[in-house]
C-alpha cells in the first residue's frame, strides 16, 4: 500500500458516499438497519498510518471512533461498527489493496492516487464509499 506515514480521508463531494444496493434488502445480521440508515448521512475521517507491514487505522464518525492495529498476514482482534470484536487476517492484494473478512462482511480498502475506496460486502449487499485525501 506504501502510505507515506499518514493519510487522512474525508468523503469526496457533497455526501461523499455512493450506495450500490444491487437490488437487495438493506437488512444484514452483521449490521443493524439503523446503522445502515445513519451511515447514509454521516461523514467520517479515516486515518491510515503504515510502517512496513504494520498498520494503524482510525475511523472517526461523529463521536464514534474505531481504532484497529494489525500486521499483514497475522490474525488480529478487530473492533467493528457494532462494538463487537472479531478475529481475522488482513491480506494485501497488489501494492494498494487491503482485504479482510470480518464474519460475513468482506472489506476491501484501496488507495489510488488521492482517493480512498472502501467497499463492504455482506451477501448481495454492497456499500461503497469514495473518500479524498486531505
N, CA, C and O atoms as CSV, one atom per row, in Angstrom:
chain,resi,resn,atom,element,x,y,z
A,1,UNK,N,N,0.832,-1.174,0.000
A,1,UNK,CA,C,0.000,0.000,0.000
A,1,UNK,C,C,0.881,1.241,0.000
A,1,UNK,O,O,0.509,2.262,-0.580
A,2,UNK,N,N,1.990,1.171,0.614
A,2,UNK,CA,C,3.009,2.212,0.574
A,2,UNK,C,C,2.467,3.596,0.888
A,2,UNK,O,O,2.601,4.526,0.092
A,3,UNK,N,N,1.850,3.721,2.063
A,3,UNK,CA,C,1.360,5.023,2.531
A,3,UNK,C,C,2.549,5.780,3.066
A,3,UNK,O,O,3.386,5.190,3.749
A,4,UNK,N,N,2.656,7.057,2.785
A,4,UNK,CA,C,3.777,7.872,3.273
A,4,UNK,C,C,3.729,8.147,4.754
A,4,UNK,O,O,4.437,9.133,4.959
A,5,UNK,N,N,3.334,7.816,5.587
A,5,UNK,CA,C,3.151,7.962,7.028
A,5,UNK,C,C,1.707,8.172,7.435
A,5,UNK,O,O,1.146,7.322,8.127
A,6,UNK,N,N,1.090,9.256,7.039
A,6,UNK,CA,C,-0.303,9.454,7.464
A,6,UNK,C,C,-1.146,9.831,6.261
A,6,UNK,O,O,-0.779,10.704,5.476
A,7,UNK,N,N,-2.253,9.177,6.131
A,7,UNK,CA,C,-3.219,9.515,5.088
A,7,UNK,C,C,-4.531,9.754,5.798
A,7,UNK,O,O,-5.015,8.884,6.521
A,8,UNK,N,N,-5.099,10.899,5.604
A,8,UNK,CA,C,-6.421,11.168,6.167
A,8,UNK,C,C,-7.367,11.315,4.998
A,8,UNK,O,O,-7.014,11.908,3.978
A,9,UNK,N,N,-8.553,10.785,5.138
A,9,UNK,CA,C,-9.509,10.852,4.045
A,9,UNK,C,C,-10.848,11.312,4.566
A,9,UNK,O,O,-11.292,10.875,5.628
A,10,UNK,N,N,-11.481,12.173,3.841
A,10,UNK,CA,C,-12.832,12.629,4.163
A,10,UNK,C,C,-13.690,12.403,2.932
A,10,UNK,O,O,-13.169,12.374,1.817
A,11,UNK,N,N,-14.971,12.245,3.106
A,11,UNK,CA,C,-15.823,11.974,1.956
A,11,UNK,C,C,-15.683,13.017,0.858
A,11,UNK,O,O,-15.648,14.218,1.129
A,12,UNK,N,N,-15.603,12.553,-0.377
A,12,UNK,CA,C,-15.494,13.441,-1.526
A,12,UNK,C,C,-16.879,13.946,-1.916
A,12,UNK,O,O,-17.864,13.238,-1.707
A,13,UNK,N,N,-16.978,15.117,-2.459
A,13,UNK,CA,C,-18.253,15.660,-2.911
A,13,UNK,C,C,-19.151,16.035,-1.756
A,13,UNK,O,O,-18.711,16.067,-0.607
A,14,UNK,N,N,-20.396,16.318,-2.047
A,14,UNK,CA,C,-21.293,16.779,-1.000
A,14,UNK,C,C,-21.620,15.686,0.002
A,14,UNK,O,O,-21.496,15.916,1.205
A,15,UNK,N,N,-22.028,14.519,-0.439
A,15,UNK,CA,C,-22.304,13.449,0.513
A,15,UNK,C,C,-21.095,12.527,0.641
A,15,UNK,O,O,-20.916,11.879,1.672
A,16,UNK,N,N,-20.268,12.465,-0.397
A,16,UNK,CA,C,-19.059,11.664,-0.354
A,16,UNK,C,C,-19.308,10.175,-0.352
A,16,UNK,O,O,-18.371,9.399,-0.162
A,17,UNK,N,N,-20.528,9.758,-0.556
A,17,UNK,CA,C,-20.809,8.337,-0.477
A,17,UNK,C,C,-21.595,7.881,-1.700
A,17,UNK,O,O,-22.466,8.594,-2.197
A,18,UNK,N,N,-21.277,6.698,-2.169
A,18,UNK,CA,C,-22.016,6.086,-3.261
A,18,UNK,C,C,-22.579,4.787,-2.725
A,18,UNK,O,O,-21.834,3.928,-2.253
A,19,UNK,N,N,-23.878,4.644,-2.796
A,19,UNK,CA,C,-24.521,3.429,-2.291
A,19,UNK,C,C,-24.929,2.569,-3.463
A,19,UNK,O,O,-25.595,3.037,-4.386
A,20,UNK,N,N,-24.531,1.314,-3.428
A,20,UNK,CA,C,-24.845,0.387,-4.501
A,20,UNK,C,C,-25.551,-0.811,-3.873
A,20,UNK,O,O,-24.902,-1.697,-3.316
A,21,UNK,N,N,-26.880,-0.839,-3.963
A,21,UNK,CA,C,-27.641,-1.895,-3.284
A,21,UNK,C,C,-27.782,-3.176,-4.089
A,21,UNK,O,O,-28.146,-4.206,-3.522
A,22,UNK,N,N,-27.516,-3.155,-5.355
A,22,UNK,CA,C,-27.613,-4.340,-6.221
A,22,UNK,C,C,-28.927,-5.093,-6.024
A,22,UNK,O,O,-28.927,-6.318,-5.905
A,23,UNK,N,N,-30.033,-4.375,-5.990
A,23,UNK,CA,C,-31.356,-4.981,-5.902
A,23,UNK,C,C,-31.544,-5.835,-4.649
A,23,UNK,O,O,-32.237,-6.851,-4.701
A,24,UNK,N,N,-30.952,-5.449,-3.540
A,24,UNK,CA,C,-31.062,-6.286,-2.356
A,24,UNK,C,C,-31.710,-5.543,-1.208
A,24,UNK,O,O,-31.914,-4.331,-1.274
A,25,UNK,N,N,-32.026,-6.263,-0.175
A,25,UNK,CA,C,-32.599,-5.708,1.036
A,25,UNK,C,C,-31.504,-5.004,1.829
A,25,UNK,O,O,-30.327,-5.344,1.709
A,26,UNK,N,N,-31.894,-4.022,2.637
A,26,UNK,CA,C,-30.924,-3.326,3.479
A,26,UNK,C,C,-30.713,-4.045,4.801
A,26,UNK,O,O,-30.083,-3.481,5.695
A,27,UNK,N,N,-31.194,-5.225,4.958
A,27,UNK,CA,C,-31.036,-5.942,6.218
A,27,UNK,C,C,-29.840,-6.883,6.162
A,27,UNK,O,O,-29.574,-7.532,5.151
A,28,UNK,N,N,-29.135,-6.931,7.280
A,28,UNK,CA,C,-27.984,-7.814,7.399
A,28,UNK,C,C,-27.858,-8.215,8.857
A,28,UNK,O,O,-28.033,-7.370,9.735
A,29,UNK,N,N,-27.559,-9.479,9.148
A,29,UNK,CA,C,-27.375,-9.879,10.530
A,29,UNK,C,C,-26.142,-9.234,11.165
A,29,UNK,O,O,-26.058,-9.135,12.389
A,30,UNK,N,N,-25.185,-8.795,10.342
A,30,UNK,CA,C,-23.950,-8.201,10.843
A,30,UNK,C,C,-24.087,-6.713,11.126
A,30,UNK,O,O,-23.431,-6.195,12.030
A,31,UNK,N,N,-24.925,-6.021,10.373
A,31,UNK,CA,C,-25.052,-4.572,10.508
A,31,UNK,C,C,-26.522,-4.219,10.710
A,31,UNK,O,O,-27.334,-4.401,9.804
A,32,UNK,N,N,-26.870,-3.711,11.903
A,32,UNK,CA,C,-28.260,-3.344,12.161
A,32,UNK,C,C,-28.771,-2.296,11.167
A,32,UNK,O,O,-28.016,-1.433,10.721
A,33,UNK,N,N,-30.057,-2.381,10.830
A,33,UNK,CA,C,-30.659,-1.470,9.854
A,33,UNK,C,C,-30.497,-0.012,10.253
A,33,UNK,O,O,-30.297,0.842,9.389
A,34,UNK,N,N,-30.578,0.291,11.556
A,34,UNK,CA,C,-30.445,1.689,11.975
A,34,UNK,C,C,-29.038,2.228,11.707
A,34,UNK,O,O,-28.881,3.415,11.420
A,35,UNK,N,N,-28.013,1.374,11.796
A,35,UNK,CA,C,-26.657,1.823,11.457
A,35,UNK,C,C,-26.517,2.078,9.965
A,35,UNK,O,O,-25.832,3.014,9.554
A,36,UNK,N,N,-27.163,1.249,9.152
A,36,UNK,CA,C,-27.127,1.444,7.704
A,36,UNK,C,C,-27.784,2.769,7.349
A,36,UNK,O,O,-27.242,3.534,6.551
A,37,UNK,N,N,-28.946,3.049,7.933
A,37,UNK,CA,C,-29.651,4.305,7.653
A,37,UNK,C,C,-28.847,5.511,8.119
A,37,UNK,O,O,-28.742,6.501,7.394
A,38,UNK,N,N,-28.276,5.441,9.327
A,38,UNK,CA,C,-27.462,6.547,9.842
A,38,UNK,C,C,-26.246,6.786,8.956
A,38,UNK,O,O,-25.856,7.933,8.736
A,39,UNK,N,N,-25.650,5.727,8.451
A,39,UNK,CA,C,-24.441,5.822,7.647
A,39,UNK,C,C,-24.625,6.577,6.350
A,39,UNK,O,O,-23.653,7.077,5.785
A,40,UNK,N,N,-25.858,6.671,5.863
A,40,UNK,CA,C,-26.115,7.381,4.612
A,40,UNK,C,C,-25.783,8.867,4.719
A,40,UNK,O,O,-25.348,9.479,3.744
A,41,UNK,N,N,-25.985,9.445,5.898
A,41,UNK,CA,C,-25.824,10.888,6.055
A,41,UNK,C,C,-24.579,11.293,6.830
A,41,UNK,O,O,-24.304,12.486,6.954
A,42,UNK,N,N,-23.820,10.339,7.355
A,42,UNK,CA,C,-22.662,10.671,8.170
A,42,UNK,C,C,-21.401,10.837,7.335
A,42,UNK,O,O,-21.209,10.165,6.321
A,43,UNK,N,N,-20.559,11.736,7.779
A,43,UNK,CA,C,-19.252,11.896,7.169
A,43,UNK,C,C,-18.214,11.389,8.156
A,43,UNK,O,O,-18.400,11.490,9.368
A,44,UNK,N,N,-17.143,10.856,7.647
A,44,UNK,CA,C,-16.123,10.308,8.529
A,44,UNK,C,C,-14.733,10.694,8.058
A,44,UNK,O,O,-14.516,11.070,6.906
A,45,UNK,N,N,-13.805,10.588,8.988
A,45,UNK,CA,C,-12.392,10.809,8.702
A,45,UNK,C,C,-11.683,9.483,8.951
A,45,UNK,O,O,-11.846,8.877,10.010
A,46,UNK,N,N,-10.904,9.036,7.983
A,46,UNK,CA,C,-10.127,7.811,8.115
A,46,UNK,C,C,-8.658,8.187,8.119
A,46,UNK,O,O,-8.178,8.857,7.205
A,47,UNK,N,N,-7.948,7.756,9.146
A,47,UNK,CA,C,-6.510,7.998,9.211
A,47,UNK,C,C,-5.802,6.658,9.125
A,47,UNK,O,O,-6.095,5.740,9.891
A,48,UNK,N,N,-4.867,6.552,8.186
A,48,UNK,CA,C,-4.116,5.320,7.994
A,48,UNK,C,C,-2.641,5.629,8.195
A,48,UNK,O,O,-2.080,6.504,7.536
A,49,UNK,N,N,-2.022,4.895,9.119
A,49,UNK,CA,C,-0.588,5.033,9.349
A,49,UNK,C,C,0.034,3.677,9.041
A,49,UNK,O,O,-0.377,2.660,9.599
A,50,UNK,N,N,1.028,3.662,8.150
A,50,UNK,CA,C,1.674,2.423,7.752
A,50,UNK,C,C,3.153,2.501,8.082
A,50,UNK,O,O,3.815,3.510,7.836
A,51,UNK,N,N,3.657,1.403,8.651
A,51,UNK,CA,C,5.085,1.245,8.894
A,51,UNK,C,C,5.436,-0.163,8.430
A,51,UNK,O,O,5.316,-1.121,9.193
A,52,UNK,N,N,5.870,-0.286,7.181
A,52,UNK,CA,C,6.130,-1.611,6.613
A,52,UNK,C,C,4.828,-2.378,6.482
A,52,UNK,O,O,3.906,-1.918,5.808
A,53,UNK,N,N,4.737,-3.557,7.125
A,53,UNK,CA,C,3.518,-4.365,7.096
A,53,UNK,C,C,2.591,-4.077,8.265
A,53,UNK,O,O,1.544,-4.713,8.392
A,54,UNK,N,N,2.955,-3.127,9.123
A,54,UNK,CA,C,2.142,-2.759,10.282
A,54,UNK,C,C,1.277,-1.550,9.943
A,54,UNK,O,O,1.760,-0.565,9.383
A,55,UNK,N,N,-0.016,-1.637,10.291
A,55,UNK,CA,C,-0.965,-0.570,10.012
A,55,UNK,C,C,-1.702,-0.166,11.272
A,55,UNK,O,O,-1.976,-0.993,12.141
A,56,UNK,N,N,-2.021,1.120,11.362
A,56,UNK,CA,C,-2.925,1.660,12.375
A,56,UNK,C,C,-3.991,2.417,11.592
A,56,UNK,O,O,-3.682,3.333,10.831
A,57,UNK,N,N,-5.249,2.024,11.787
A,57,UNK,CA,C,-6.347,2.681,11.085
A,57,UNK,C,C,-7.338,3.188,12.117
A,57,UNK,O,O,-7.818,2.431,12.961
A,58,UNK,N,N,-7.639,4.480,12.039
A,58,UNK,CA,C,-8.614,5.096,12.933
A,58,UNK,C,C,-9.696,5.725,12.077
A,58,UNK,O,O,-9.408,6.531,11.192
A,59,UNK,N,N,-10.952,5.352,12.341
A,59,UNK,CA,C,-12.089,5.899,11.619
A,59,UNK,C,C,-12.935,6.664,12.630
A,59,UNK,O,O,-13.436,6.091,13.598
A,60,UNK,N,N,-13.090,7.974,12.391
A,60,UNK,CA,C,-13.878,8.821,13.282
A,60,UNK,C,C,-15.116,9.279,12.534
A,60,UNK,O,O,-15.029,9.938,11.498
A,61,UNK,N,N,-16.277,8.916,13.080
A,61,UNK,CA,C,-17.558,9.293,12.502
A,61,UNK,C,C,-18.361,9.948,13.616
A,61,UNK,O,O,-18.861,9.273,14.515
A,62,UNK,N,N,-18.477,11.256,13.550
A,62,UNK,CA,C,-19.126,11.978,14.646
A,62,UNK,C,C,-18.341,11.743,15.924
A,62,UNK,O,O,-17.135,11.985,15.967
A,63,UNK,N,N,-19.018,11.271,16.973
A,63,UNK,CA,C,-18.335,10.985,18.242
A,63,UNK,C,C,-17.854,9.536,18.320
A,63,UNK,O,O,-17.203,9.157,19.293
A,64,UNK,N,N,-18.166,8.720,17.309
A,64,UNK,CA,C,-17.772,7.312,17.300
A,64,UNK,C,C,-16.377,7.160,16.692
A,64,UNK,O,O,-16.123,7.633,15.584
A,65,UNK,N,N,-15.473,6.495,17.423
A,65,UNK,CA,C,-14.111,6.273,16.942
A,65,UNK,C,C,-13.823,4.773,16.973
A,65,UNK,O,O,-13.998,4.118,18.001
A,66,UNK,N,N,-13.384,4.240,15.841
A,66,UNK,CA,C,-12.964,2.840,15.754
A,66,UNK,C,C,-11.480,2.837,15.436
A,66,UNK,O,O,-11.049,3.439,14.452
A,67,UNK,N,N,-10.698,2.158,16.266
A,67,UNK,CA,C,-9.246,2.111,16.074
A,67,UNK,C,C,-8.813,0.649,15.976
A,67,UNK,O,O,-9.128,-0.160,16.849
A,68,UNK,N,N,-8.099,0.323,14.920
A,68,UNK,CA,C,-7.578,-1.024,14.740
A,68,UNK,C,C,-6.112,-0.961,14.328
A,68,UNK,O,O,-5.706,-0.112,13.535
A,69,UNK,N,N,-5.327,-1.886,14.891
A,69,UNK,CA,C,-3.923,-2.043,14.521
A,69,UNK,C,C,-3.725,-3.484,14.091
A,69,UNK,O,O,-4.241,-4.407,14.721
A,70,UNK,N,N,-2.970,-3.673,13.010
A,70,UNK,CA,C,-2.744,-5.028,12.521
A,70,UNK,C,C,-1.464,-5.096,11.716
A,70,UNK,O,O,-0.910,-4.083,11.289
A,71,UNK,N,N,-1.012,-6.330,11.521
A,71,UNK,CA,C,0.127,-6.631,10.658
A,71,UNK,C,C,-0.387,-7.522,9.540
A,71,UNK,O,O,-1.116,-8.481,9.792
A,72,UNK,N,N,-0.015,-7.212,8.318
A,72,UNK,CA,C,-0.443,-8.002,7.159
A,72,UNK,C,C,-0.121,-9.473,7.401
A,72,UNK,O,O,0.996,-9.826,7.779
A,73,UNK,N,N,-1.141,-10.338,7.171
A,73,UNK,CA,C,-0.942,-11.777,7.262
A,73,UNK,C,C,-1.024,-12.365,8.666
A,73,UNK,O,O,-0.913,-13.582,8.816
A,74,UNK,N,N,-1.216,-11.535,9.715
A,74,UNK,CA,C,-1.299,-12.046,11.090
A,74,UNK,C,C,-2.707,-11.846,11.647
A,74,UNK,O,O,-3.336,-10.813,11.416
A,75,UNK,N,N,-3.193,-12.850,12.388
A,75,UNK,CA,C,-4.518,-12.757,12.997
A,75,UNK,C,C,-4.545,-11.653,14.051
A,75,UNK,O,O,-3.617,-11.506,14.846
A,76,UNK,N,N,-5.630,-10.881,14.039
A,76,UNK,CA,C,-5.787,-9.738,14.926
A,76,UNK,C,C,-7.241,-9.640,15.372
A,76,UNK,O,O,-8.141,-10.068,14.649
A,77,UNK,N,N,-7.480,-9.075,16.565
A,77,UNK,CA,C,-8.833,-8.737,17.013
A,77,UNK,C,C,-9.191,-7.380,16.435
A,77,UNK,O,O,-8.463,-6.408,16.636
A,78,UNK,N,N,-10.316,-7.301,15.712
A,78,UNK,CA,C,-10.763,-6.050,15.110
A,78,UNK,C,C,-12.013,-5.542,15.807
A,78,UNK,O,O,-12.932,-6.310,16.091
A,79,UNK,N,N,-12.043,-4.233,16.084
A,79,UNK,CA,C,-13.254,-3.585,16.569
A,79,UNK,C,C,-14.149,-3.334,15.353
A,79,UNK,O,O,-13.662,-2.985,14.277
A,80,UNK,N,N,-15.461,-3.515,15.534
A,80,UNK,CA,C,-16.404,-3.320,14.434
A,80,UNK,C,C,-17.326,-2.137,14.748
A,80,UNK,O,O,-17.302,-1.606,15.858
A,81,UNK,N,N,-18.134,-1.728,13.769
A,81,UNK,CA,C,-19.050,-0.607,13.973
A,81,UNK,C,C,-20.139,-0.929,14.986
A,81,UNK,O,O,-20.765,-0.020,15.532
A,82,UNK,N,N,-20.370,-2.206,15.241
A,82,UNK,CA,C,-21.383,-2.582,16.228
A,82,UNK,C,C,-20.800,-2.660,17.637
A,82,UNK,O,O,-21.527,-2.893,18.603
A,83,UNK,N,N,-19.485,-2.464,17.749
A,83,UNK,CA,C,-18.847,-2.500,19.065
A,83,UNK,C,C,-18.286,-3.861,19.433
A,83,UNK,O,O,-17.625,-3.997,20.463
A,84,UNK,N,N,-18.536,-4.863,18.618
A,84,UNK,CA,C,-18.020,-6.197,18.914
A,84,UNK,C,C,-16.584,-6.335,18.411
A,84,UNK,O,O,-16.092,-5.490,17.663
A,85,UNK,N,N,-15.922,-7.413,18.831
A,85,UNK,CA,C,-14.560,-7.732,18.367
A,85,UNK,C,C,-14.642,-8.984,17.506
A,85,UNK,O,O,-15.399,-9.909,17.803
A,86,UNK,N,N,-13.850,-9.001,16.432
A,86,UNK,CA,C,-13.820,-10.135,15.513
A,86,UNK,C,C,-12.363,-10.441,15.176
A,86,UNK,O,O,-11.590,-9.534,14.869
A,87,UNK,N,N,-11.990,-11.713,15.233
A,87,UNK,CA,C,-10.637,-12.126,14.844
A,87,UNK,C,C,-10.594,-12.343,13.338
A,87,UNK,O,O,-11.482,-12.969,12.758
A,88,UNK,N,N,-9.543,-11.814,12.717
A,88,UNK,CA,C,-9.391,-12.015,11.285
A,88,UNK,C,C,-7.965,-11.683,10.866
A,88,UNK,O,O,-7.148,-11.245,11.676
A,89,UNK,N,N,-7.684,-11.899,9.588
A,89,UNK,CA,C,-6.367,-11.639,8.999
A,89,UNK,C,C,-6.551,-10.691,7.820
A,89,UNK,O,O,-7.411,-10.917,6.968
A,90,UNK,N,N,-5.749,-9.633,7.768
A,90,UNK,CA,C,-5.770,-8.710,6.628
A,90,UNK,C,C,-4.708,-9.158,5.637
A,90,UNK,O,O,-3.574,-9.455,6.011
A,91,UNK,N,N,-5.097,-9.201,4.362
A,91,UNK,CA,C,-4.160,-9.544,3.303
A,91,UNK,C,C,-3.989,-8.346,2.379
A,91,UNK,O,O,-4.908,-7.545,2.206
A,92,UNK,N,N,-2.817,-8.235,1.796
A,92,UNK,CA,C,-2.512,-7.178,0.843
A,92,UNK,C,C,-2.606,-7.771,-0.554
A,92,UNK,O,O,-1.933,-8.754,-0.865
A,93,UNK,N,N,-3.447,-7.169,-1.399
A,93,UNK,CA,C,-3.615,-7.602,-2.777
A,93,UNK,C,C,-2.937,-6.551,-3.649
A,93,UNK,O,O,-3.411,-5.419,-3.740
A,94,UNK,N,N,-1.850,-6.915,-4.279
A,94,UNK,CA,C,-1.092,-5.943,-5.051
A,94,UNK,C,C,-0.383,-4.984,-4.117
A,94,UNK,O,O,-0.006,-5.352,-3.004
A,95,UNK,N,N,-0.205,-3.763,-4.565
A,95,UNK,CA,C,0.539,-2.784,-3.773
A,95,UNK,C,C,-0.357,-1.874,-2.952
A,95,UNK,O,O,0.134,-1.167,-2.071
A,96,UNK,N,N,-1.685,-1.871,-3.221
A,96,UNK,CA,C,-2.503,-0.850,-2.577
A,96,UNK,C,C,-3.904,-1.282,-2.155
A,96,UNK,O,O,-4.769,-0.428,-1.961
A,97,UNK,N,N,-4.152,-2.586,-2.007
A,97,UNK,CA,C,-5.494,-3.041,-1.664
A,97,UNK,C,C,-5.444,-3.954,-0.442
A,97,UNK,O,O,-4.811,-5.009,-0.465
A,98,UNK,N,N,-6.133,-3.522,0.643
A,98,UNK,CA,C,-6.242,-4.321,1.864
A,98,UNK,C,C,-7.568,-5.069,1.842
A,98,UNK,O,O,-8.613,-4.474,1.576
A,99,UNK,N,N,-7.533,-6.381,2.122
A,99,UNK,CA,C,-8.748,-7.196,2.111
A,99,UNK,C,C,-8.834,-7.956,3.421
A,99,UNK,O,O,-7.875,-8.601,3.844
A,100,UNK,N,N,-10.015,-7.873,4.071
A,100,UNK,CA,C,-10.240,-8.595,5.320
A,100,UNK,C,C,-11.690,-9.062,5.356
A,100,UNK,O,O,-12.588,-8.364,4.886
A,101,UNK,N,N,-11.910,-10.245,5.916
A,101,UNK,CA,C,-13.260,-10.770,6.098
A,101,UNK,C,C,-13.542,-10.797,7.592
A,101,UNK,O,O,-12.852,-11.475,8.353
A,102,UNK,N,N,-14.572,-10.047,8.009
A,102,UNK,CA,C,-14.993,-9.985,9.406
A,102,UNK,C,C,-16.356,-10.654,9.495
A,102,UNK,O,O,-17.379,-10.049,9.176
A,103,UNK,N,N,-16.360,-11.917,9.937
A,103,UNK,CA,C,-17.565,-12.747,9.903
A,103,UNK,C,C,-18.077,-12.795,8.471
A,103,UNK,O,O,-17.359,-13.264,7.589
A,104,UNK,N,N,-19.301,-12.323,8.207
A,104,UNK,CA,C,-19.833,-12.397,6.844
A,104,UNK,C,C,-19.593,-11.109,6.053
A,104,UNK,O,O,-20.064,-10.986,4.922
A,105,UNK,N,N,-18.872,-10.155,6.628
A,105,UNK,CA,C,-18.588,-8.886,5.959
A,105,UNK,C,C,-17.189,-8.939,5.345
A,105,UNK,O,O,-16.208,-9.200,6.042
A,106,UNK,N,N,-17.105,-8.691,4.047
A,106,UNK,CA,C,-15.809,-8.584,3.382
A,106,UNK,C,C,-15.527,-7.106,3.156
A,106,UNK,O,O,-16.345,-6.387,2.583
A,107,UNK,N,N,-14.357,-6.659,3.615
A,107,UNK,CA,C,-13.962,-5.265,3.483
A,107,UNK,C,C,-12.748,-5.172,2.560
A,107,UNK,O,O,-11.744,-5.858,2.757
A,108,UNK,N,N,-12.863,-4.313,1.555
A,108,UNK,CA,C,-11.761,-4.041,0.636
A,108,UNK,C,C,-11.486,-2.545,0.702
A,108,UNK,O,O,-12.379,-1.734,0.455
A,109,UNK,N,N,-10.257,-2.181,1.032
A,109,UNK,CA,C,-9.845,-0.776,1.099
A,109,UNK,C,C,-8.705,-0.586,0.113
A,109,UNK,O,O,-7.681,-1.266,0.183
A,110,UNK,N,N,-8.901,0.354,-0.809
A,110,UNK,CA,C,-7.902,0.565,-1.849
A,110,UNK,C,C,-7.532,2.043,-1.939
A,110,UNK,O,O,-8.397,2.915,-2.012
A,111,UNK,N,N,-6.234,2.300,-1.931
A,111,UNK,CA,C,-5.722,3.654,-2.088
A,111,UNK,C,C,-5.265,3.831,-3.525
A,111,UNK,O,O,-4.426,3.076,-4.017
A,112,UNK,N,N,-5.829,4.843,-4.201
A,112,UNK,CA,C,-5.477,5.104,-5.591
A,112,UNK,C,C,-5.289,6.600,-5.757
A,112,UNK,O,O,-6.250,7.367,-5.699
A,113,UNK,N,N,-4.044,7.012,-5.963
A,113,UNK,CA,C,-3.685,8.421,-6.074
A,113,UNK,C,C,-4.198,9.179,-4.855
A,113,UNK,O,O,-3.725,8.934,-3.746
A,114,UNK,N,N,-5.150,10.089,-5.028
A,114,UNK,CA,C,-5.665,10.871,-3.904
A,114,UNK,C,C,-7.042,10.417,-3.448
A,114,UNK,O,O,-7.756,11.173,-2.789
A,115,UNK,N,N,-7.424,9.190,-3.791
A,115,UNK,CA,C,-8.731,8.672,-3.399
A,115,UNK,C,C,-8.574,7.388,-2.599
A,115,UNK,O,O,-7.667,6.589,-2.830
A,116,UNK,N,N,-9.483,7.219,-1.656
A,116,UNK,CA,C,-9.548,6.010,-0.851
A,116,UNK,C,C,-10.904,5.379,-1.142
A,116,UNK,O,O,-11.937,6.017,-0.943
A,117,UNK,N,N,-10.911,4.144,-1.608
A,117,UNK,CA,C,-12.146,3.439,-1.926
A,117,UNK,C,C,-12.350,2.340,-0.900
A,117,UNK,O,O,-11.504,1.461,-0.739
A,118,UNK,N,N,-13.484,2.396,-0.204
A,118,UNK,CA,C,-13.872,1.356,0.755
A,118,UNK,C,C,-15.084,0.641,0.199
A,118,UNK,O,O,-16.069,1.279,-0.170
A,119,UNK,N,N,-15.020,-0.688,0.136
A,119,UNK,CA,C,-16.157,-1.489,-0.310
A,119,UNK,C,C,-16.419,-2.548,0.748
A,119,UNK,O,O,-15.555,-3.375,1.040
A,120,UNK,N,N,-17.623,-2.515,1.323
A,120,UNK,CA,C,-18.047,-3.527,2.291
A,120,UNK,C,C,-19.128,-4.363,1.627
A,120,UNK,O,O,-20.072,-3.820,1.053
A,121,UNK,N,N,-18.996,-5.672,1.702
A,121,UNK,CA,C,-19.965,-6.571,1.085
A,121,UNK,C,C,-20.468,-7.577,2.112
A,121,UNK,O,O,-19.684,-8.233,2.799
A,122,UNK,N,N,-21.798,-7.685,2.203
A,122,UNK,CA,C,-22.460,-8.695,3.038
A,122,UNK,C,C,-23.462,-9.375,2.120
A,122,UNK,O,O,-24.466,-8.776,1.735
A,123,UNK,N,N,-23.192,-10.628,1.770
A,123,UNK,CA,C,-24.080,-11.318,0.834
A,123,UNK,C,C,-24.147,-10.553,-0.473
A,123,UNK,O,O,-23.122,-10.326,-1.116
A,124,UNK,N,N,-25.373,-10.143,-0.880
A,124,UNK,CA,C,-25.517,-9.392,-2.126
A,124,UNK,C,C,-25.665,-7.888,-1.882
A,124,UNK,O,O,-25.988,-7.142,-2.807
A,125,UNK,N,N,-25.434,-7.438,-0.651
A,125,UNK,CA,C,-25.481,-6.020,-0.307
A,125,UNK,C,C,-24.075,-5.443,-0.339
A,125,UNK,O,O,-23.165,-5.983,0.290
A,126,UNK,N,N,-23.895,-4.343,-1.074
A,126,UNK,CA,C,-22.584,-3.713,-1.184
A,126,UNK,C,C,-22.682,-2.248,-0.808
A,126,UNK,O,O,-23.558,-1.534,-1.295
A,127,UNK,N,N,-21.778,-1.797,0.064
A,127,UNK,CA,C,-21.660,-0.385,0.427
A,127,UNK,C,C,-20.328,0.092,-0.118
A,127,UNK,O,O,-19.287,-0.517,0.126
A,128,UNK,N,N,-20.376,1.188,-0.858
A,128,UNK,CA,C,-19.160,1.720,-1.457
A,128,UNK,C,C,-19.006,3.170,-1.012
A,128,UNK,O,O,-19.946,3.959,-1.116
A,129,UNK,N,N,-17.817,3.521,-0.514
A,129,UNK,CA,C,-17.543,4.898,-0.109
A,129,UNK,C,C,-16.245,5.336,-0.771
A,129,UNK,O,O,-15.230,4.643,-0.702
A,130,UNK,N,N,-16.294,6.492,-1.407
A,130,UNK,CA,C,-15.112,7.071,-2.026
A,130,UNK,C,C,-14.748,8.310,-1.228
A,130,UNK,O,O,-15.576,9.199,-1.030
A,131,UNK,N,N,-13.491,8.363,-0.766
A,131,UNK,CA,C,-13.028,9.492,0.033
A,131,UNK,C,C,-11.861,10.142,-0.684
A,131,UNK,O,O,-11.206,9.532,-1.528
A,132,UNK,N,N,-11.615,11.401,-0.327
A,132,UNK,CA,C,-10.472,12.096,-0.916
A,132,UNK,C,C,-9.436,12.364,0.154
A,132,UNK,O,O,-9.763,12.472,1.336
A,133,UNK,N,N,-8.176,12.470,-0.267
A,133,UNK,CA,C,-7.073,12.764,0.635
A,133,UNK,C,C,-7.154,14.223,1.058
A,133,UNK,O,O,-7.376,15.110,0.234
A,134,UNK,N,N,-6.972,14.458,2.353
A,134,UNK,CA,C,-6.944,15.848,2.846
A,134,UNK,C,C,-5.616,16.152,3.506
A,134,UNK,O,O,-5.404,17.268,3.981
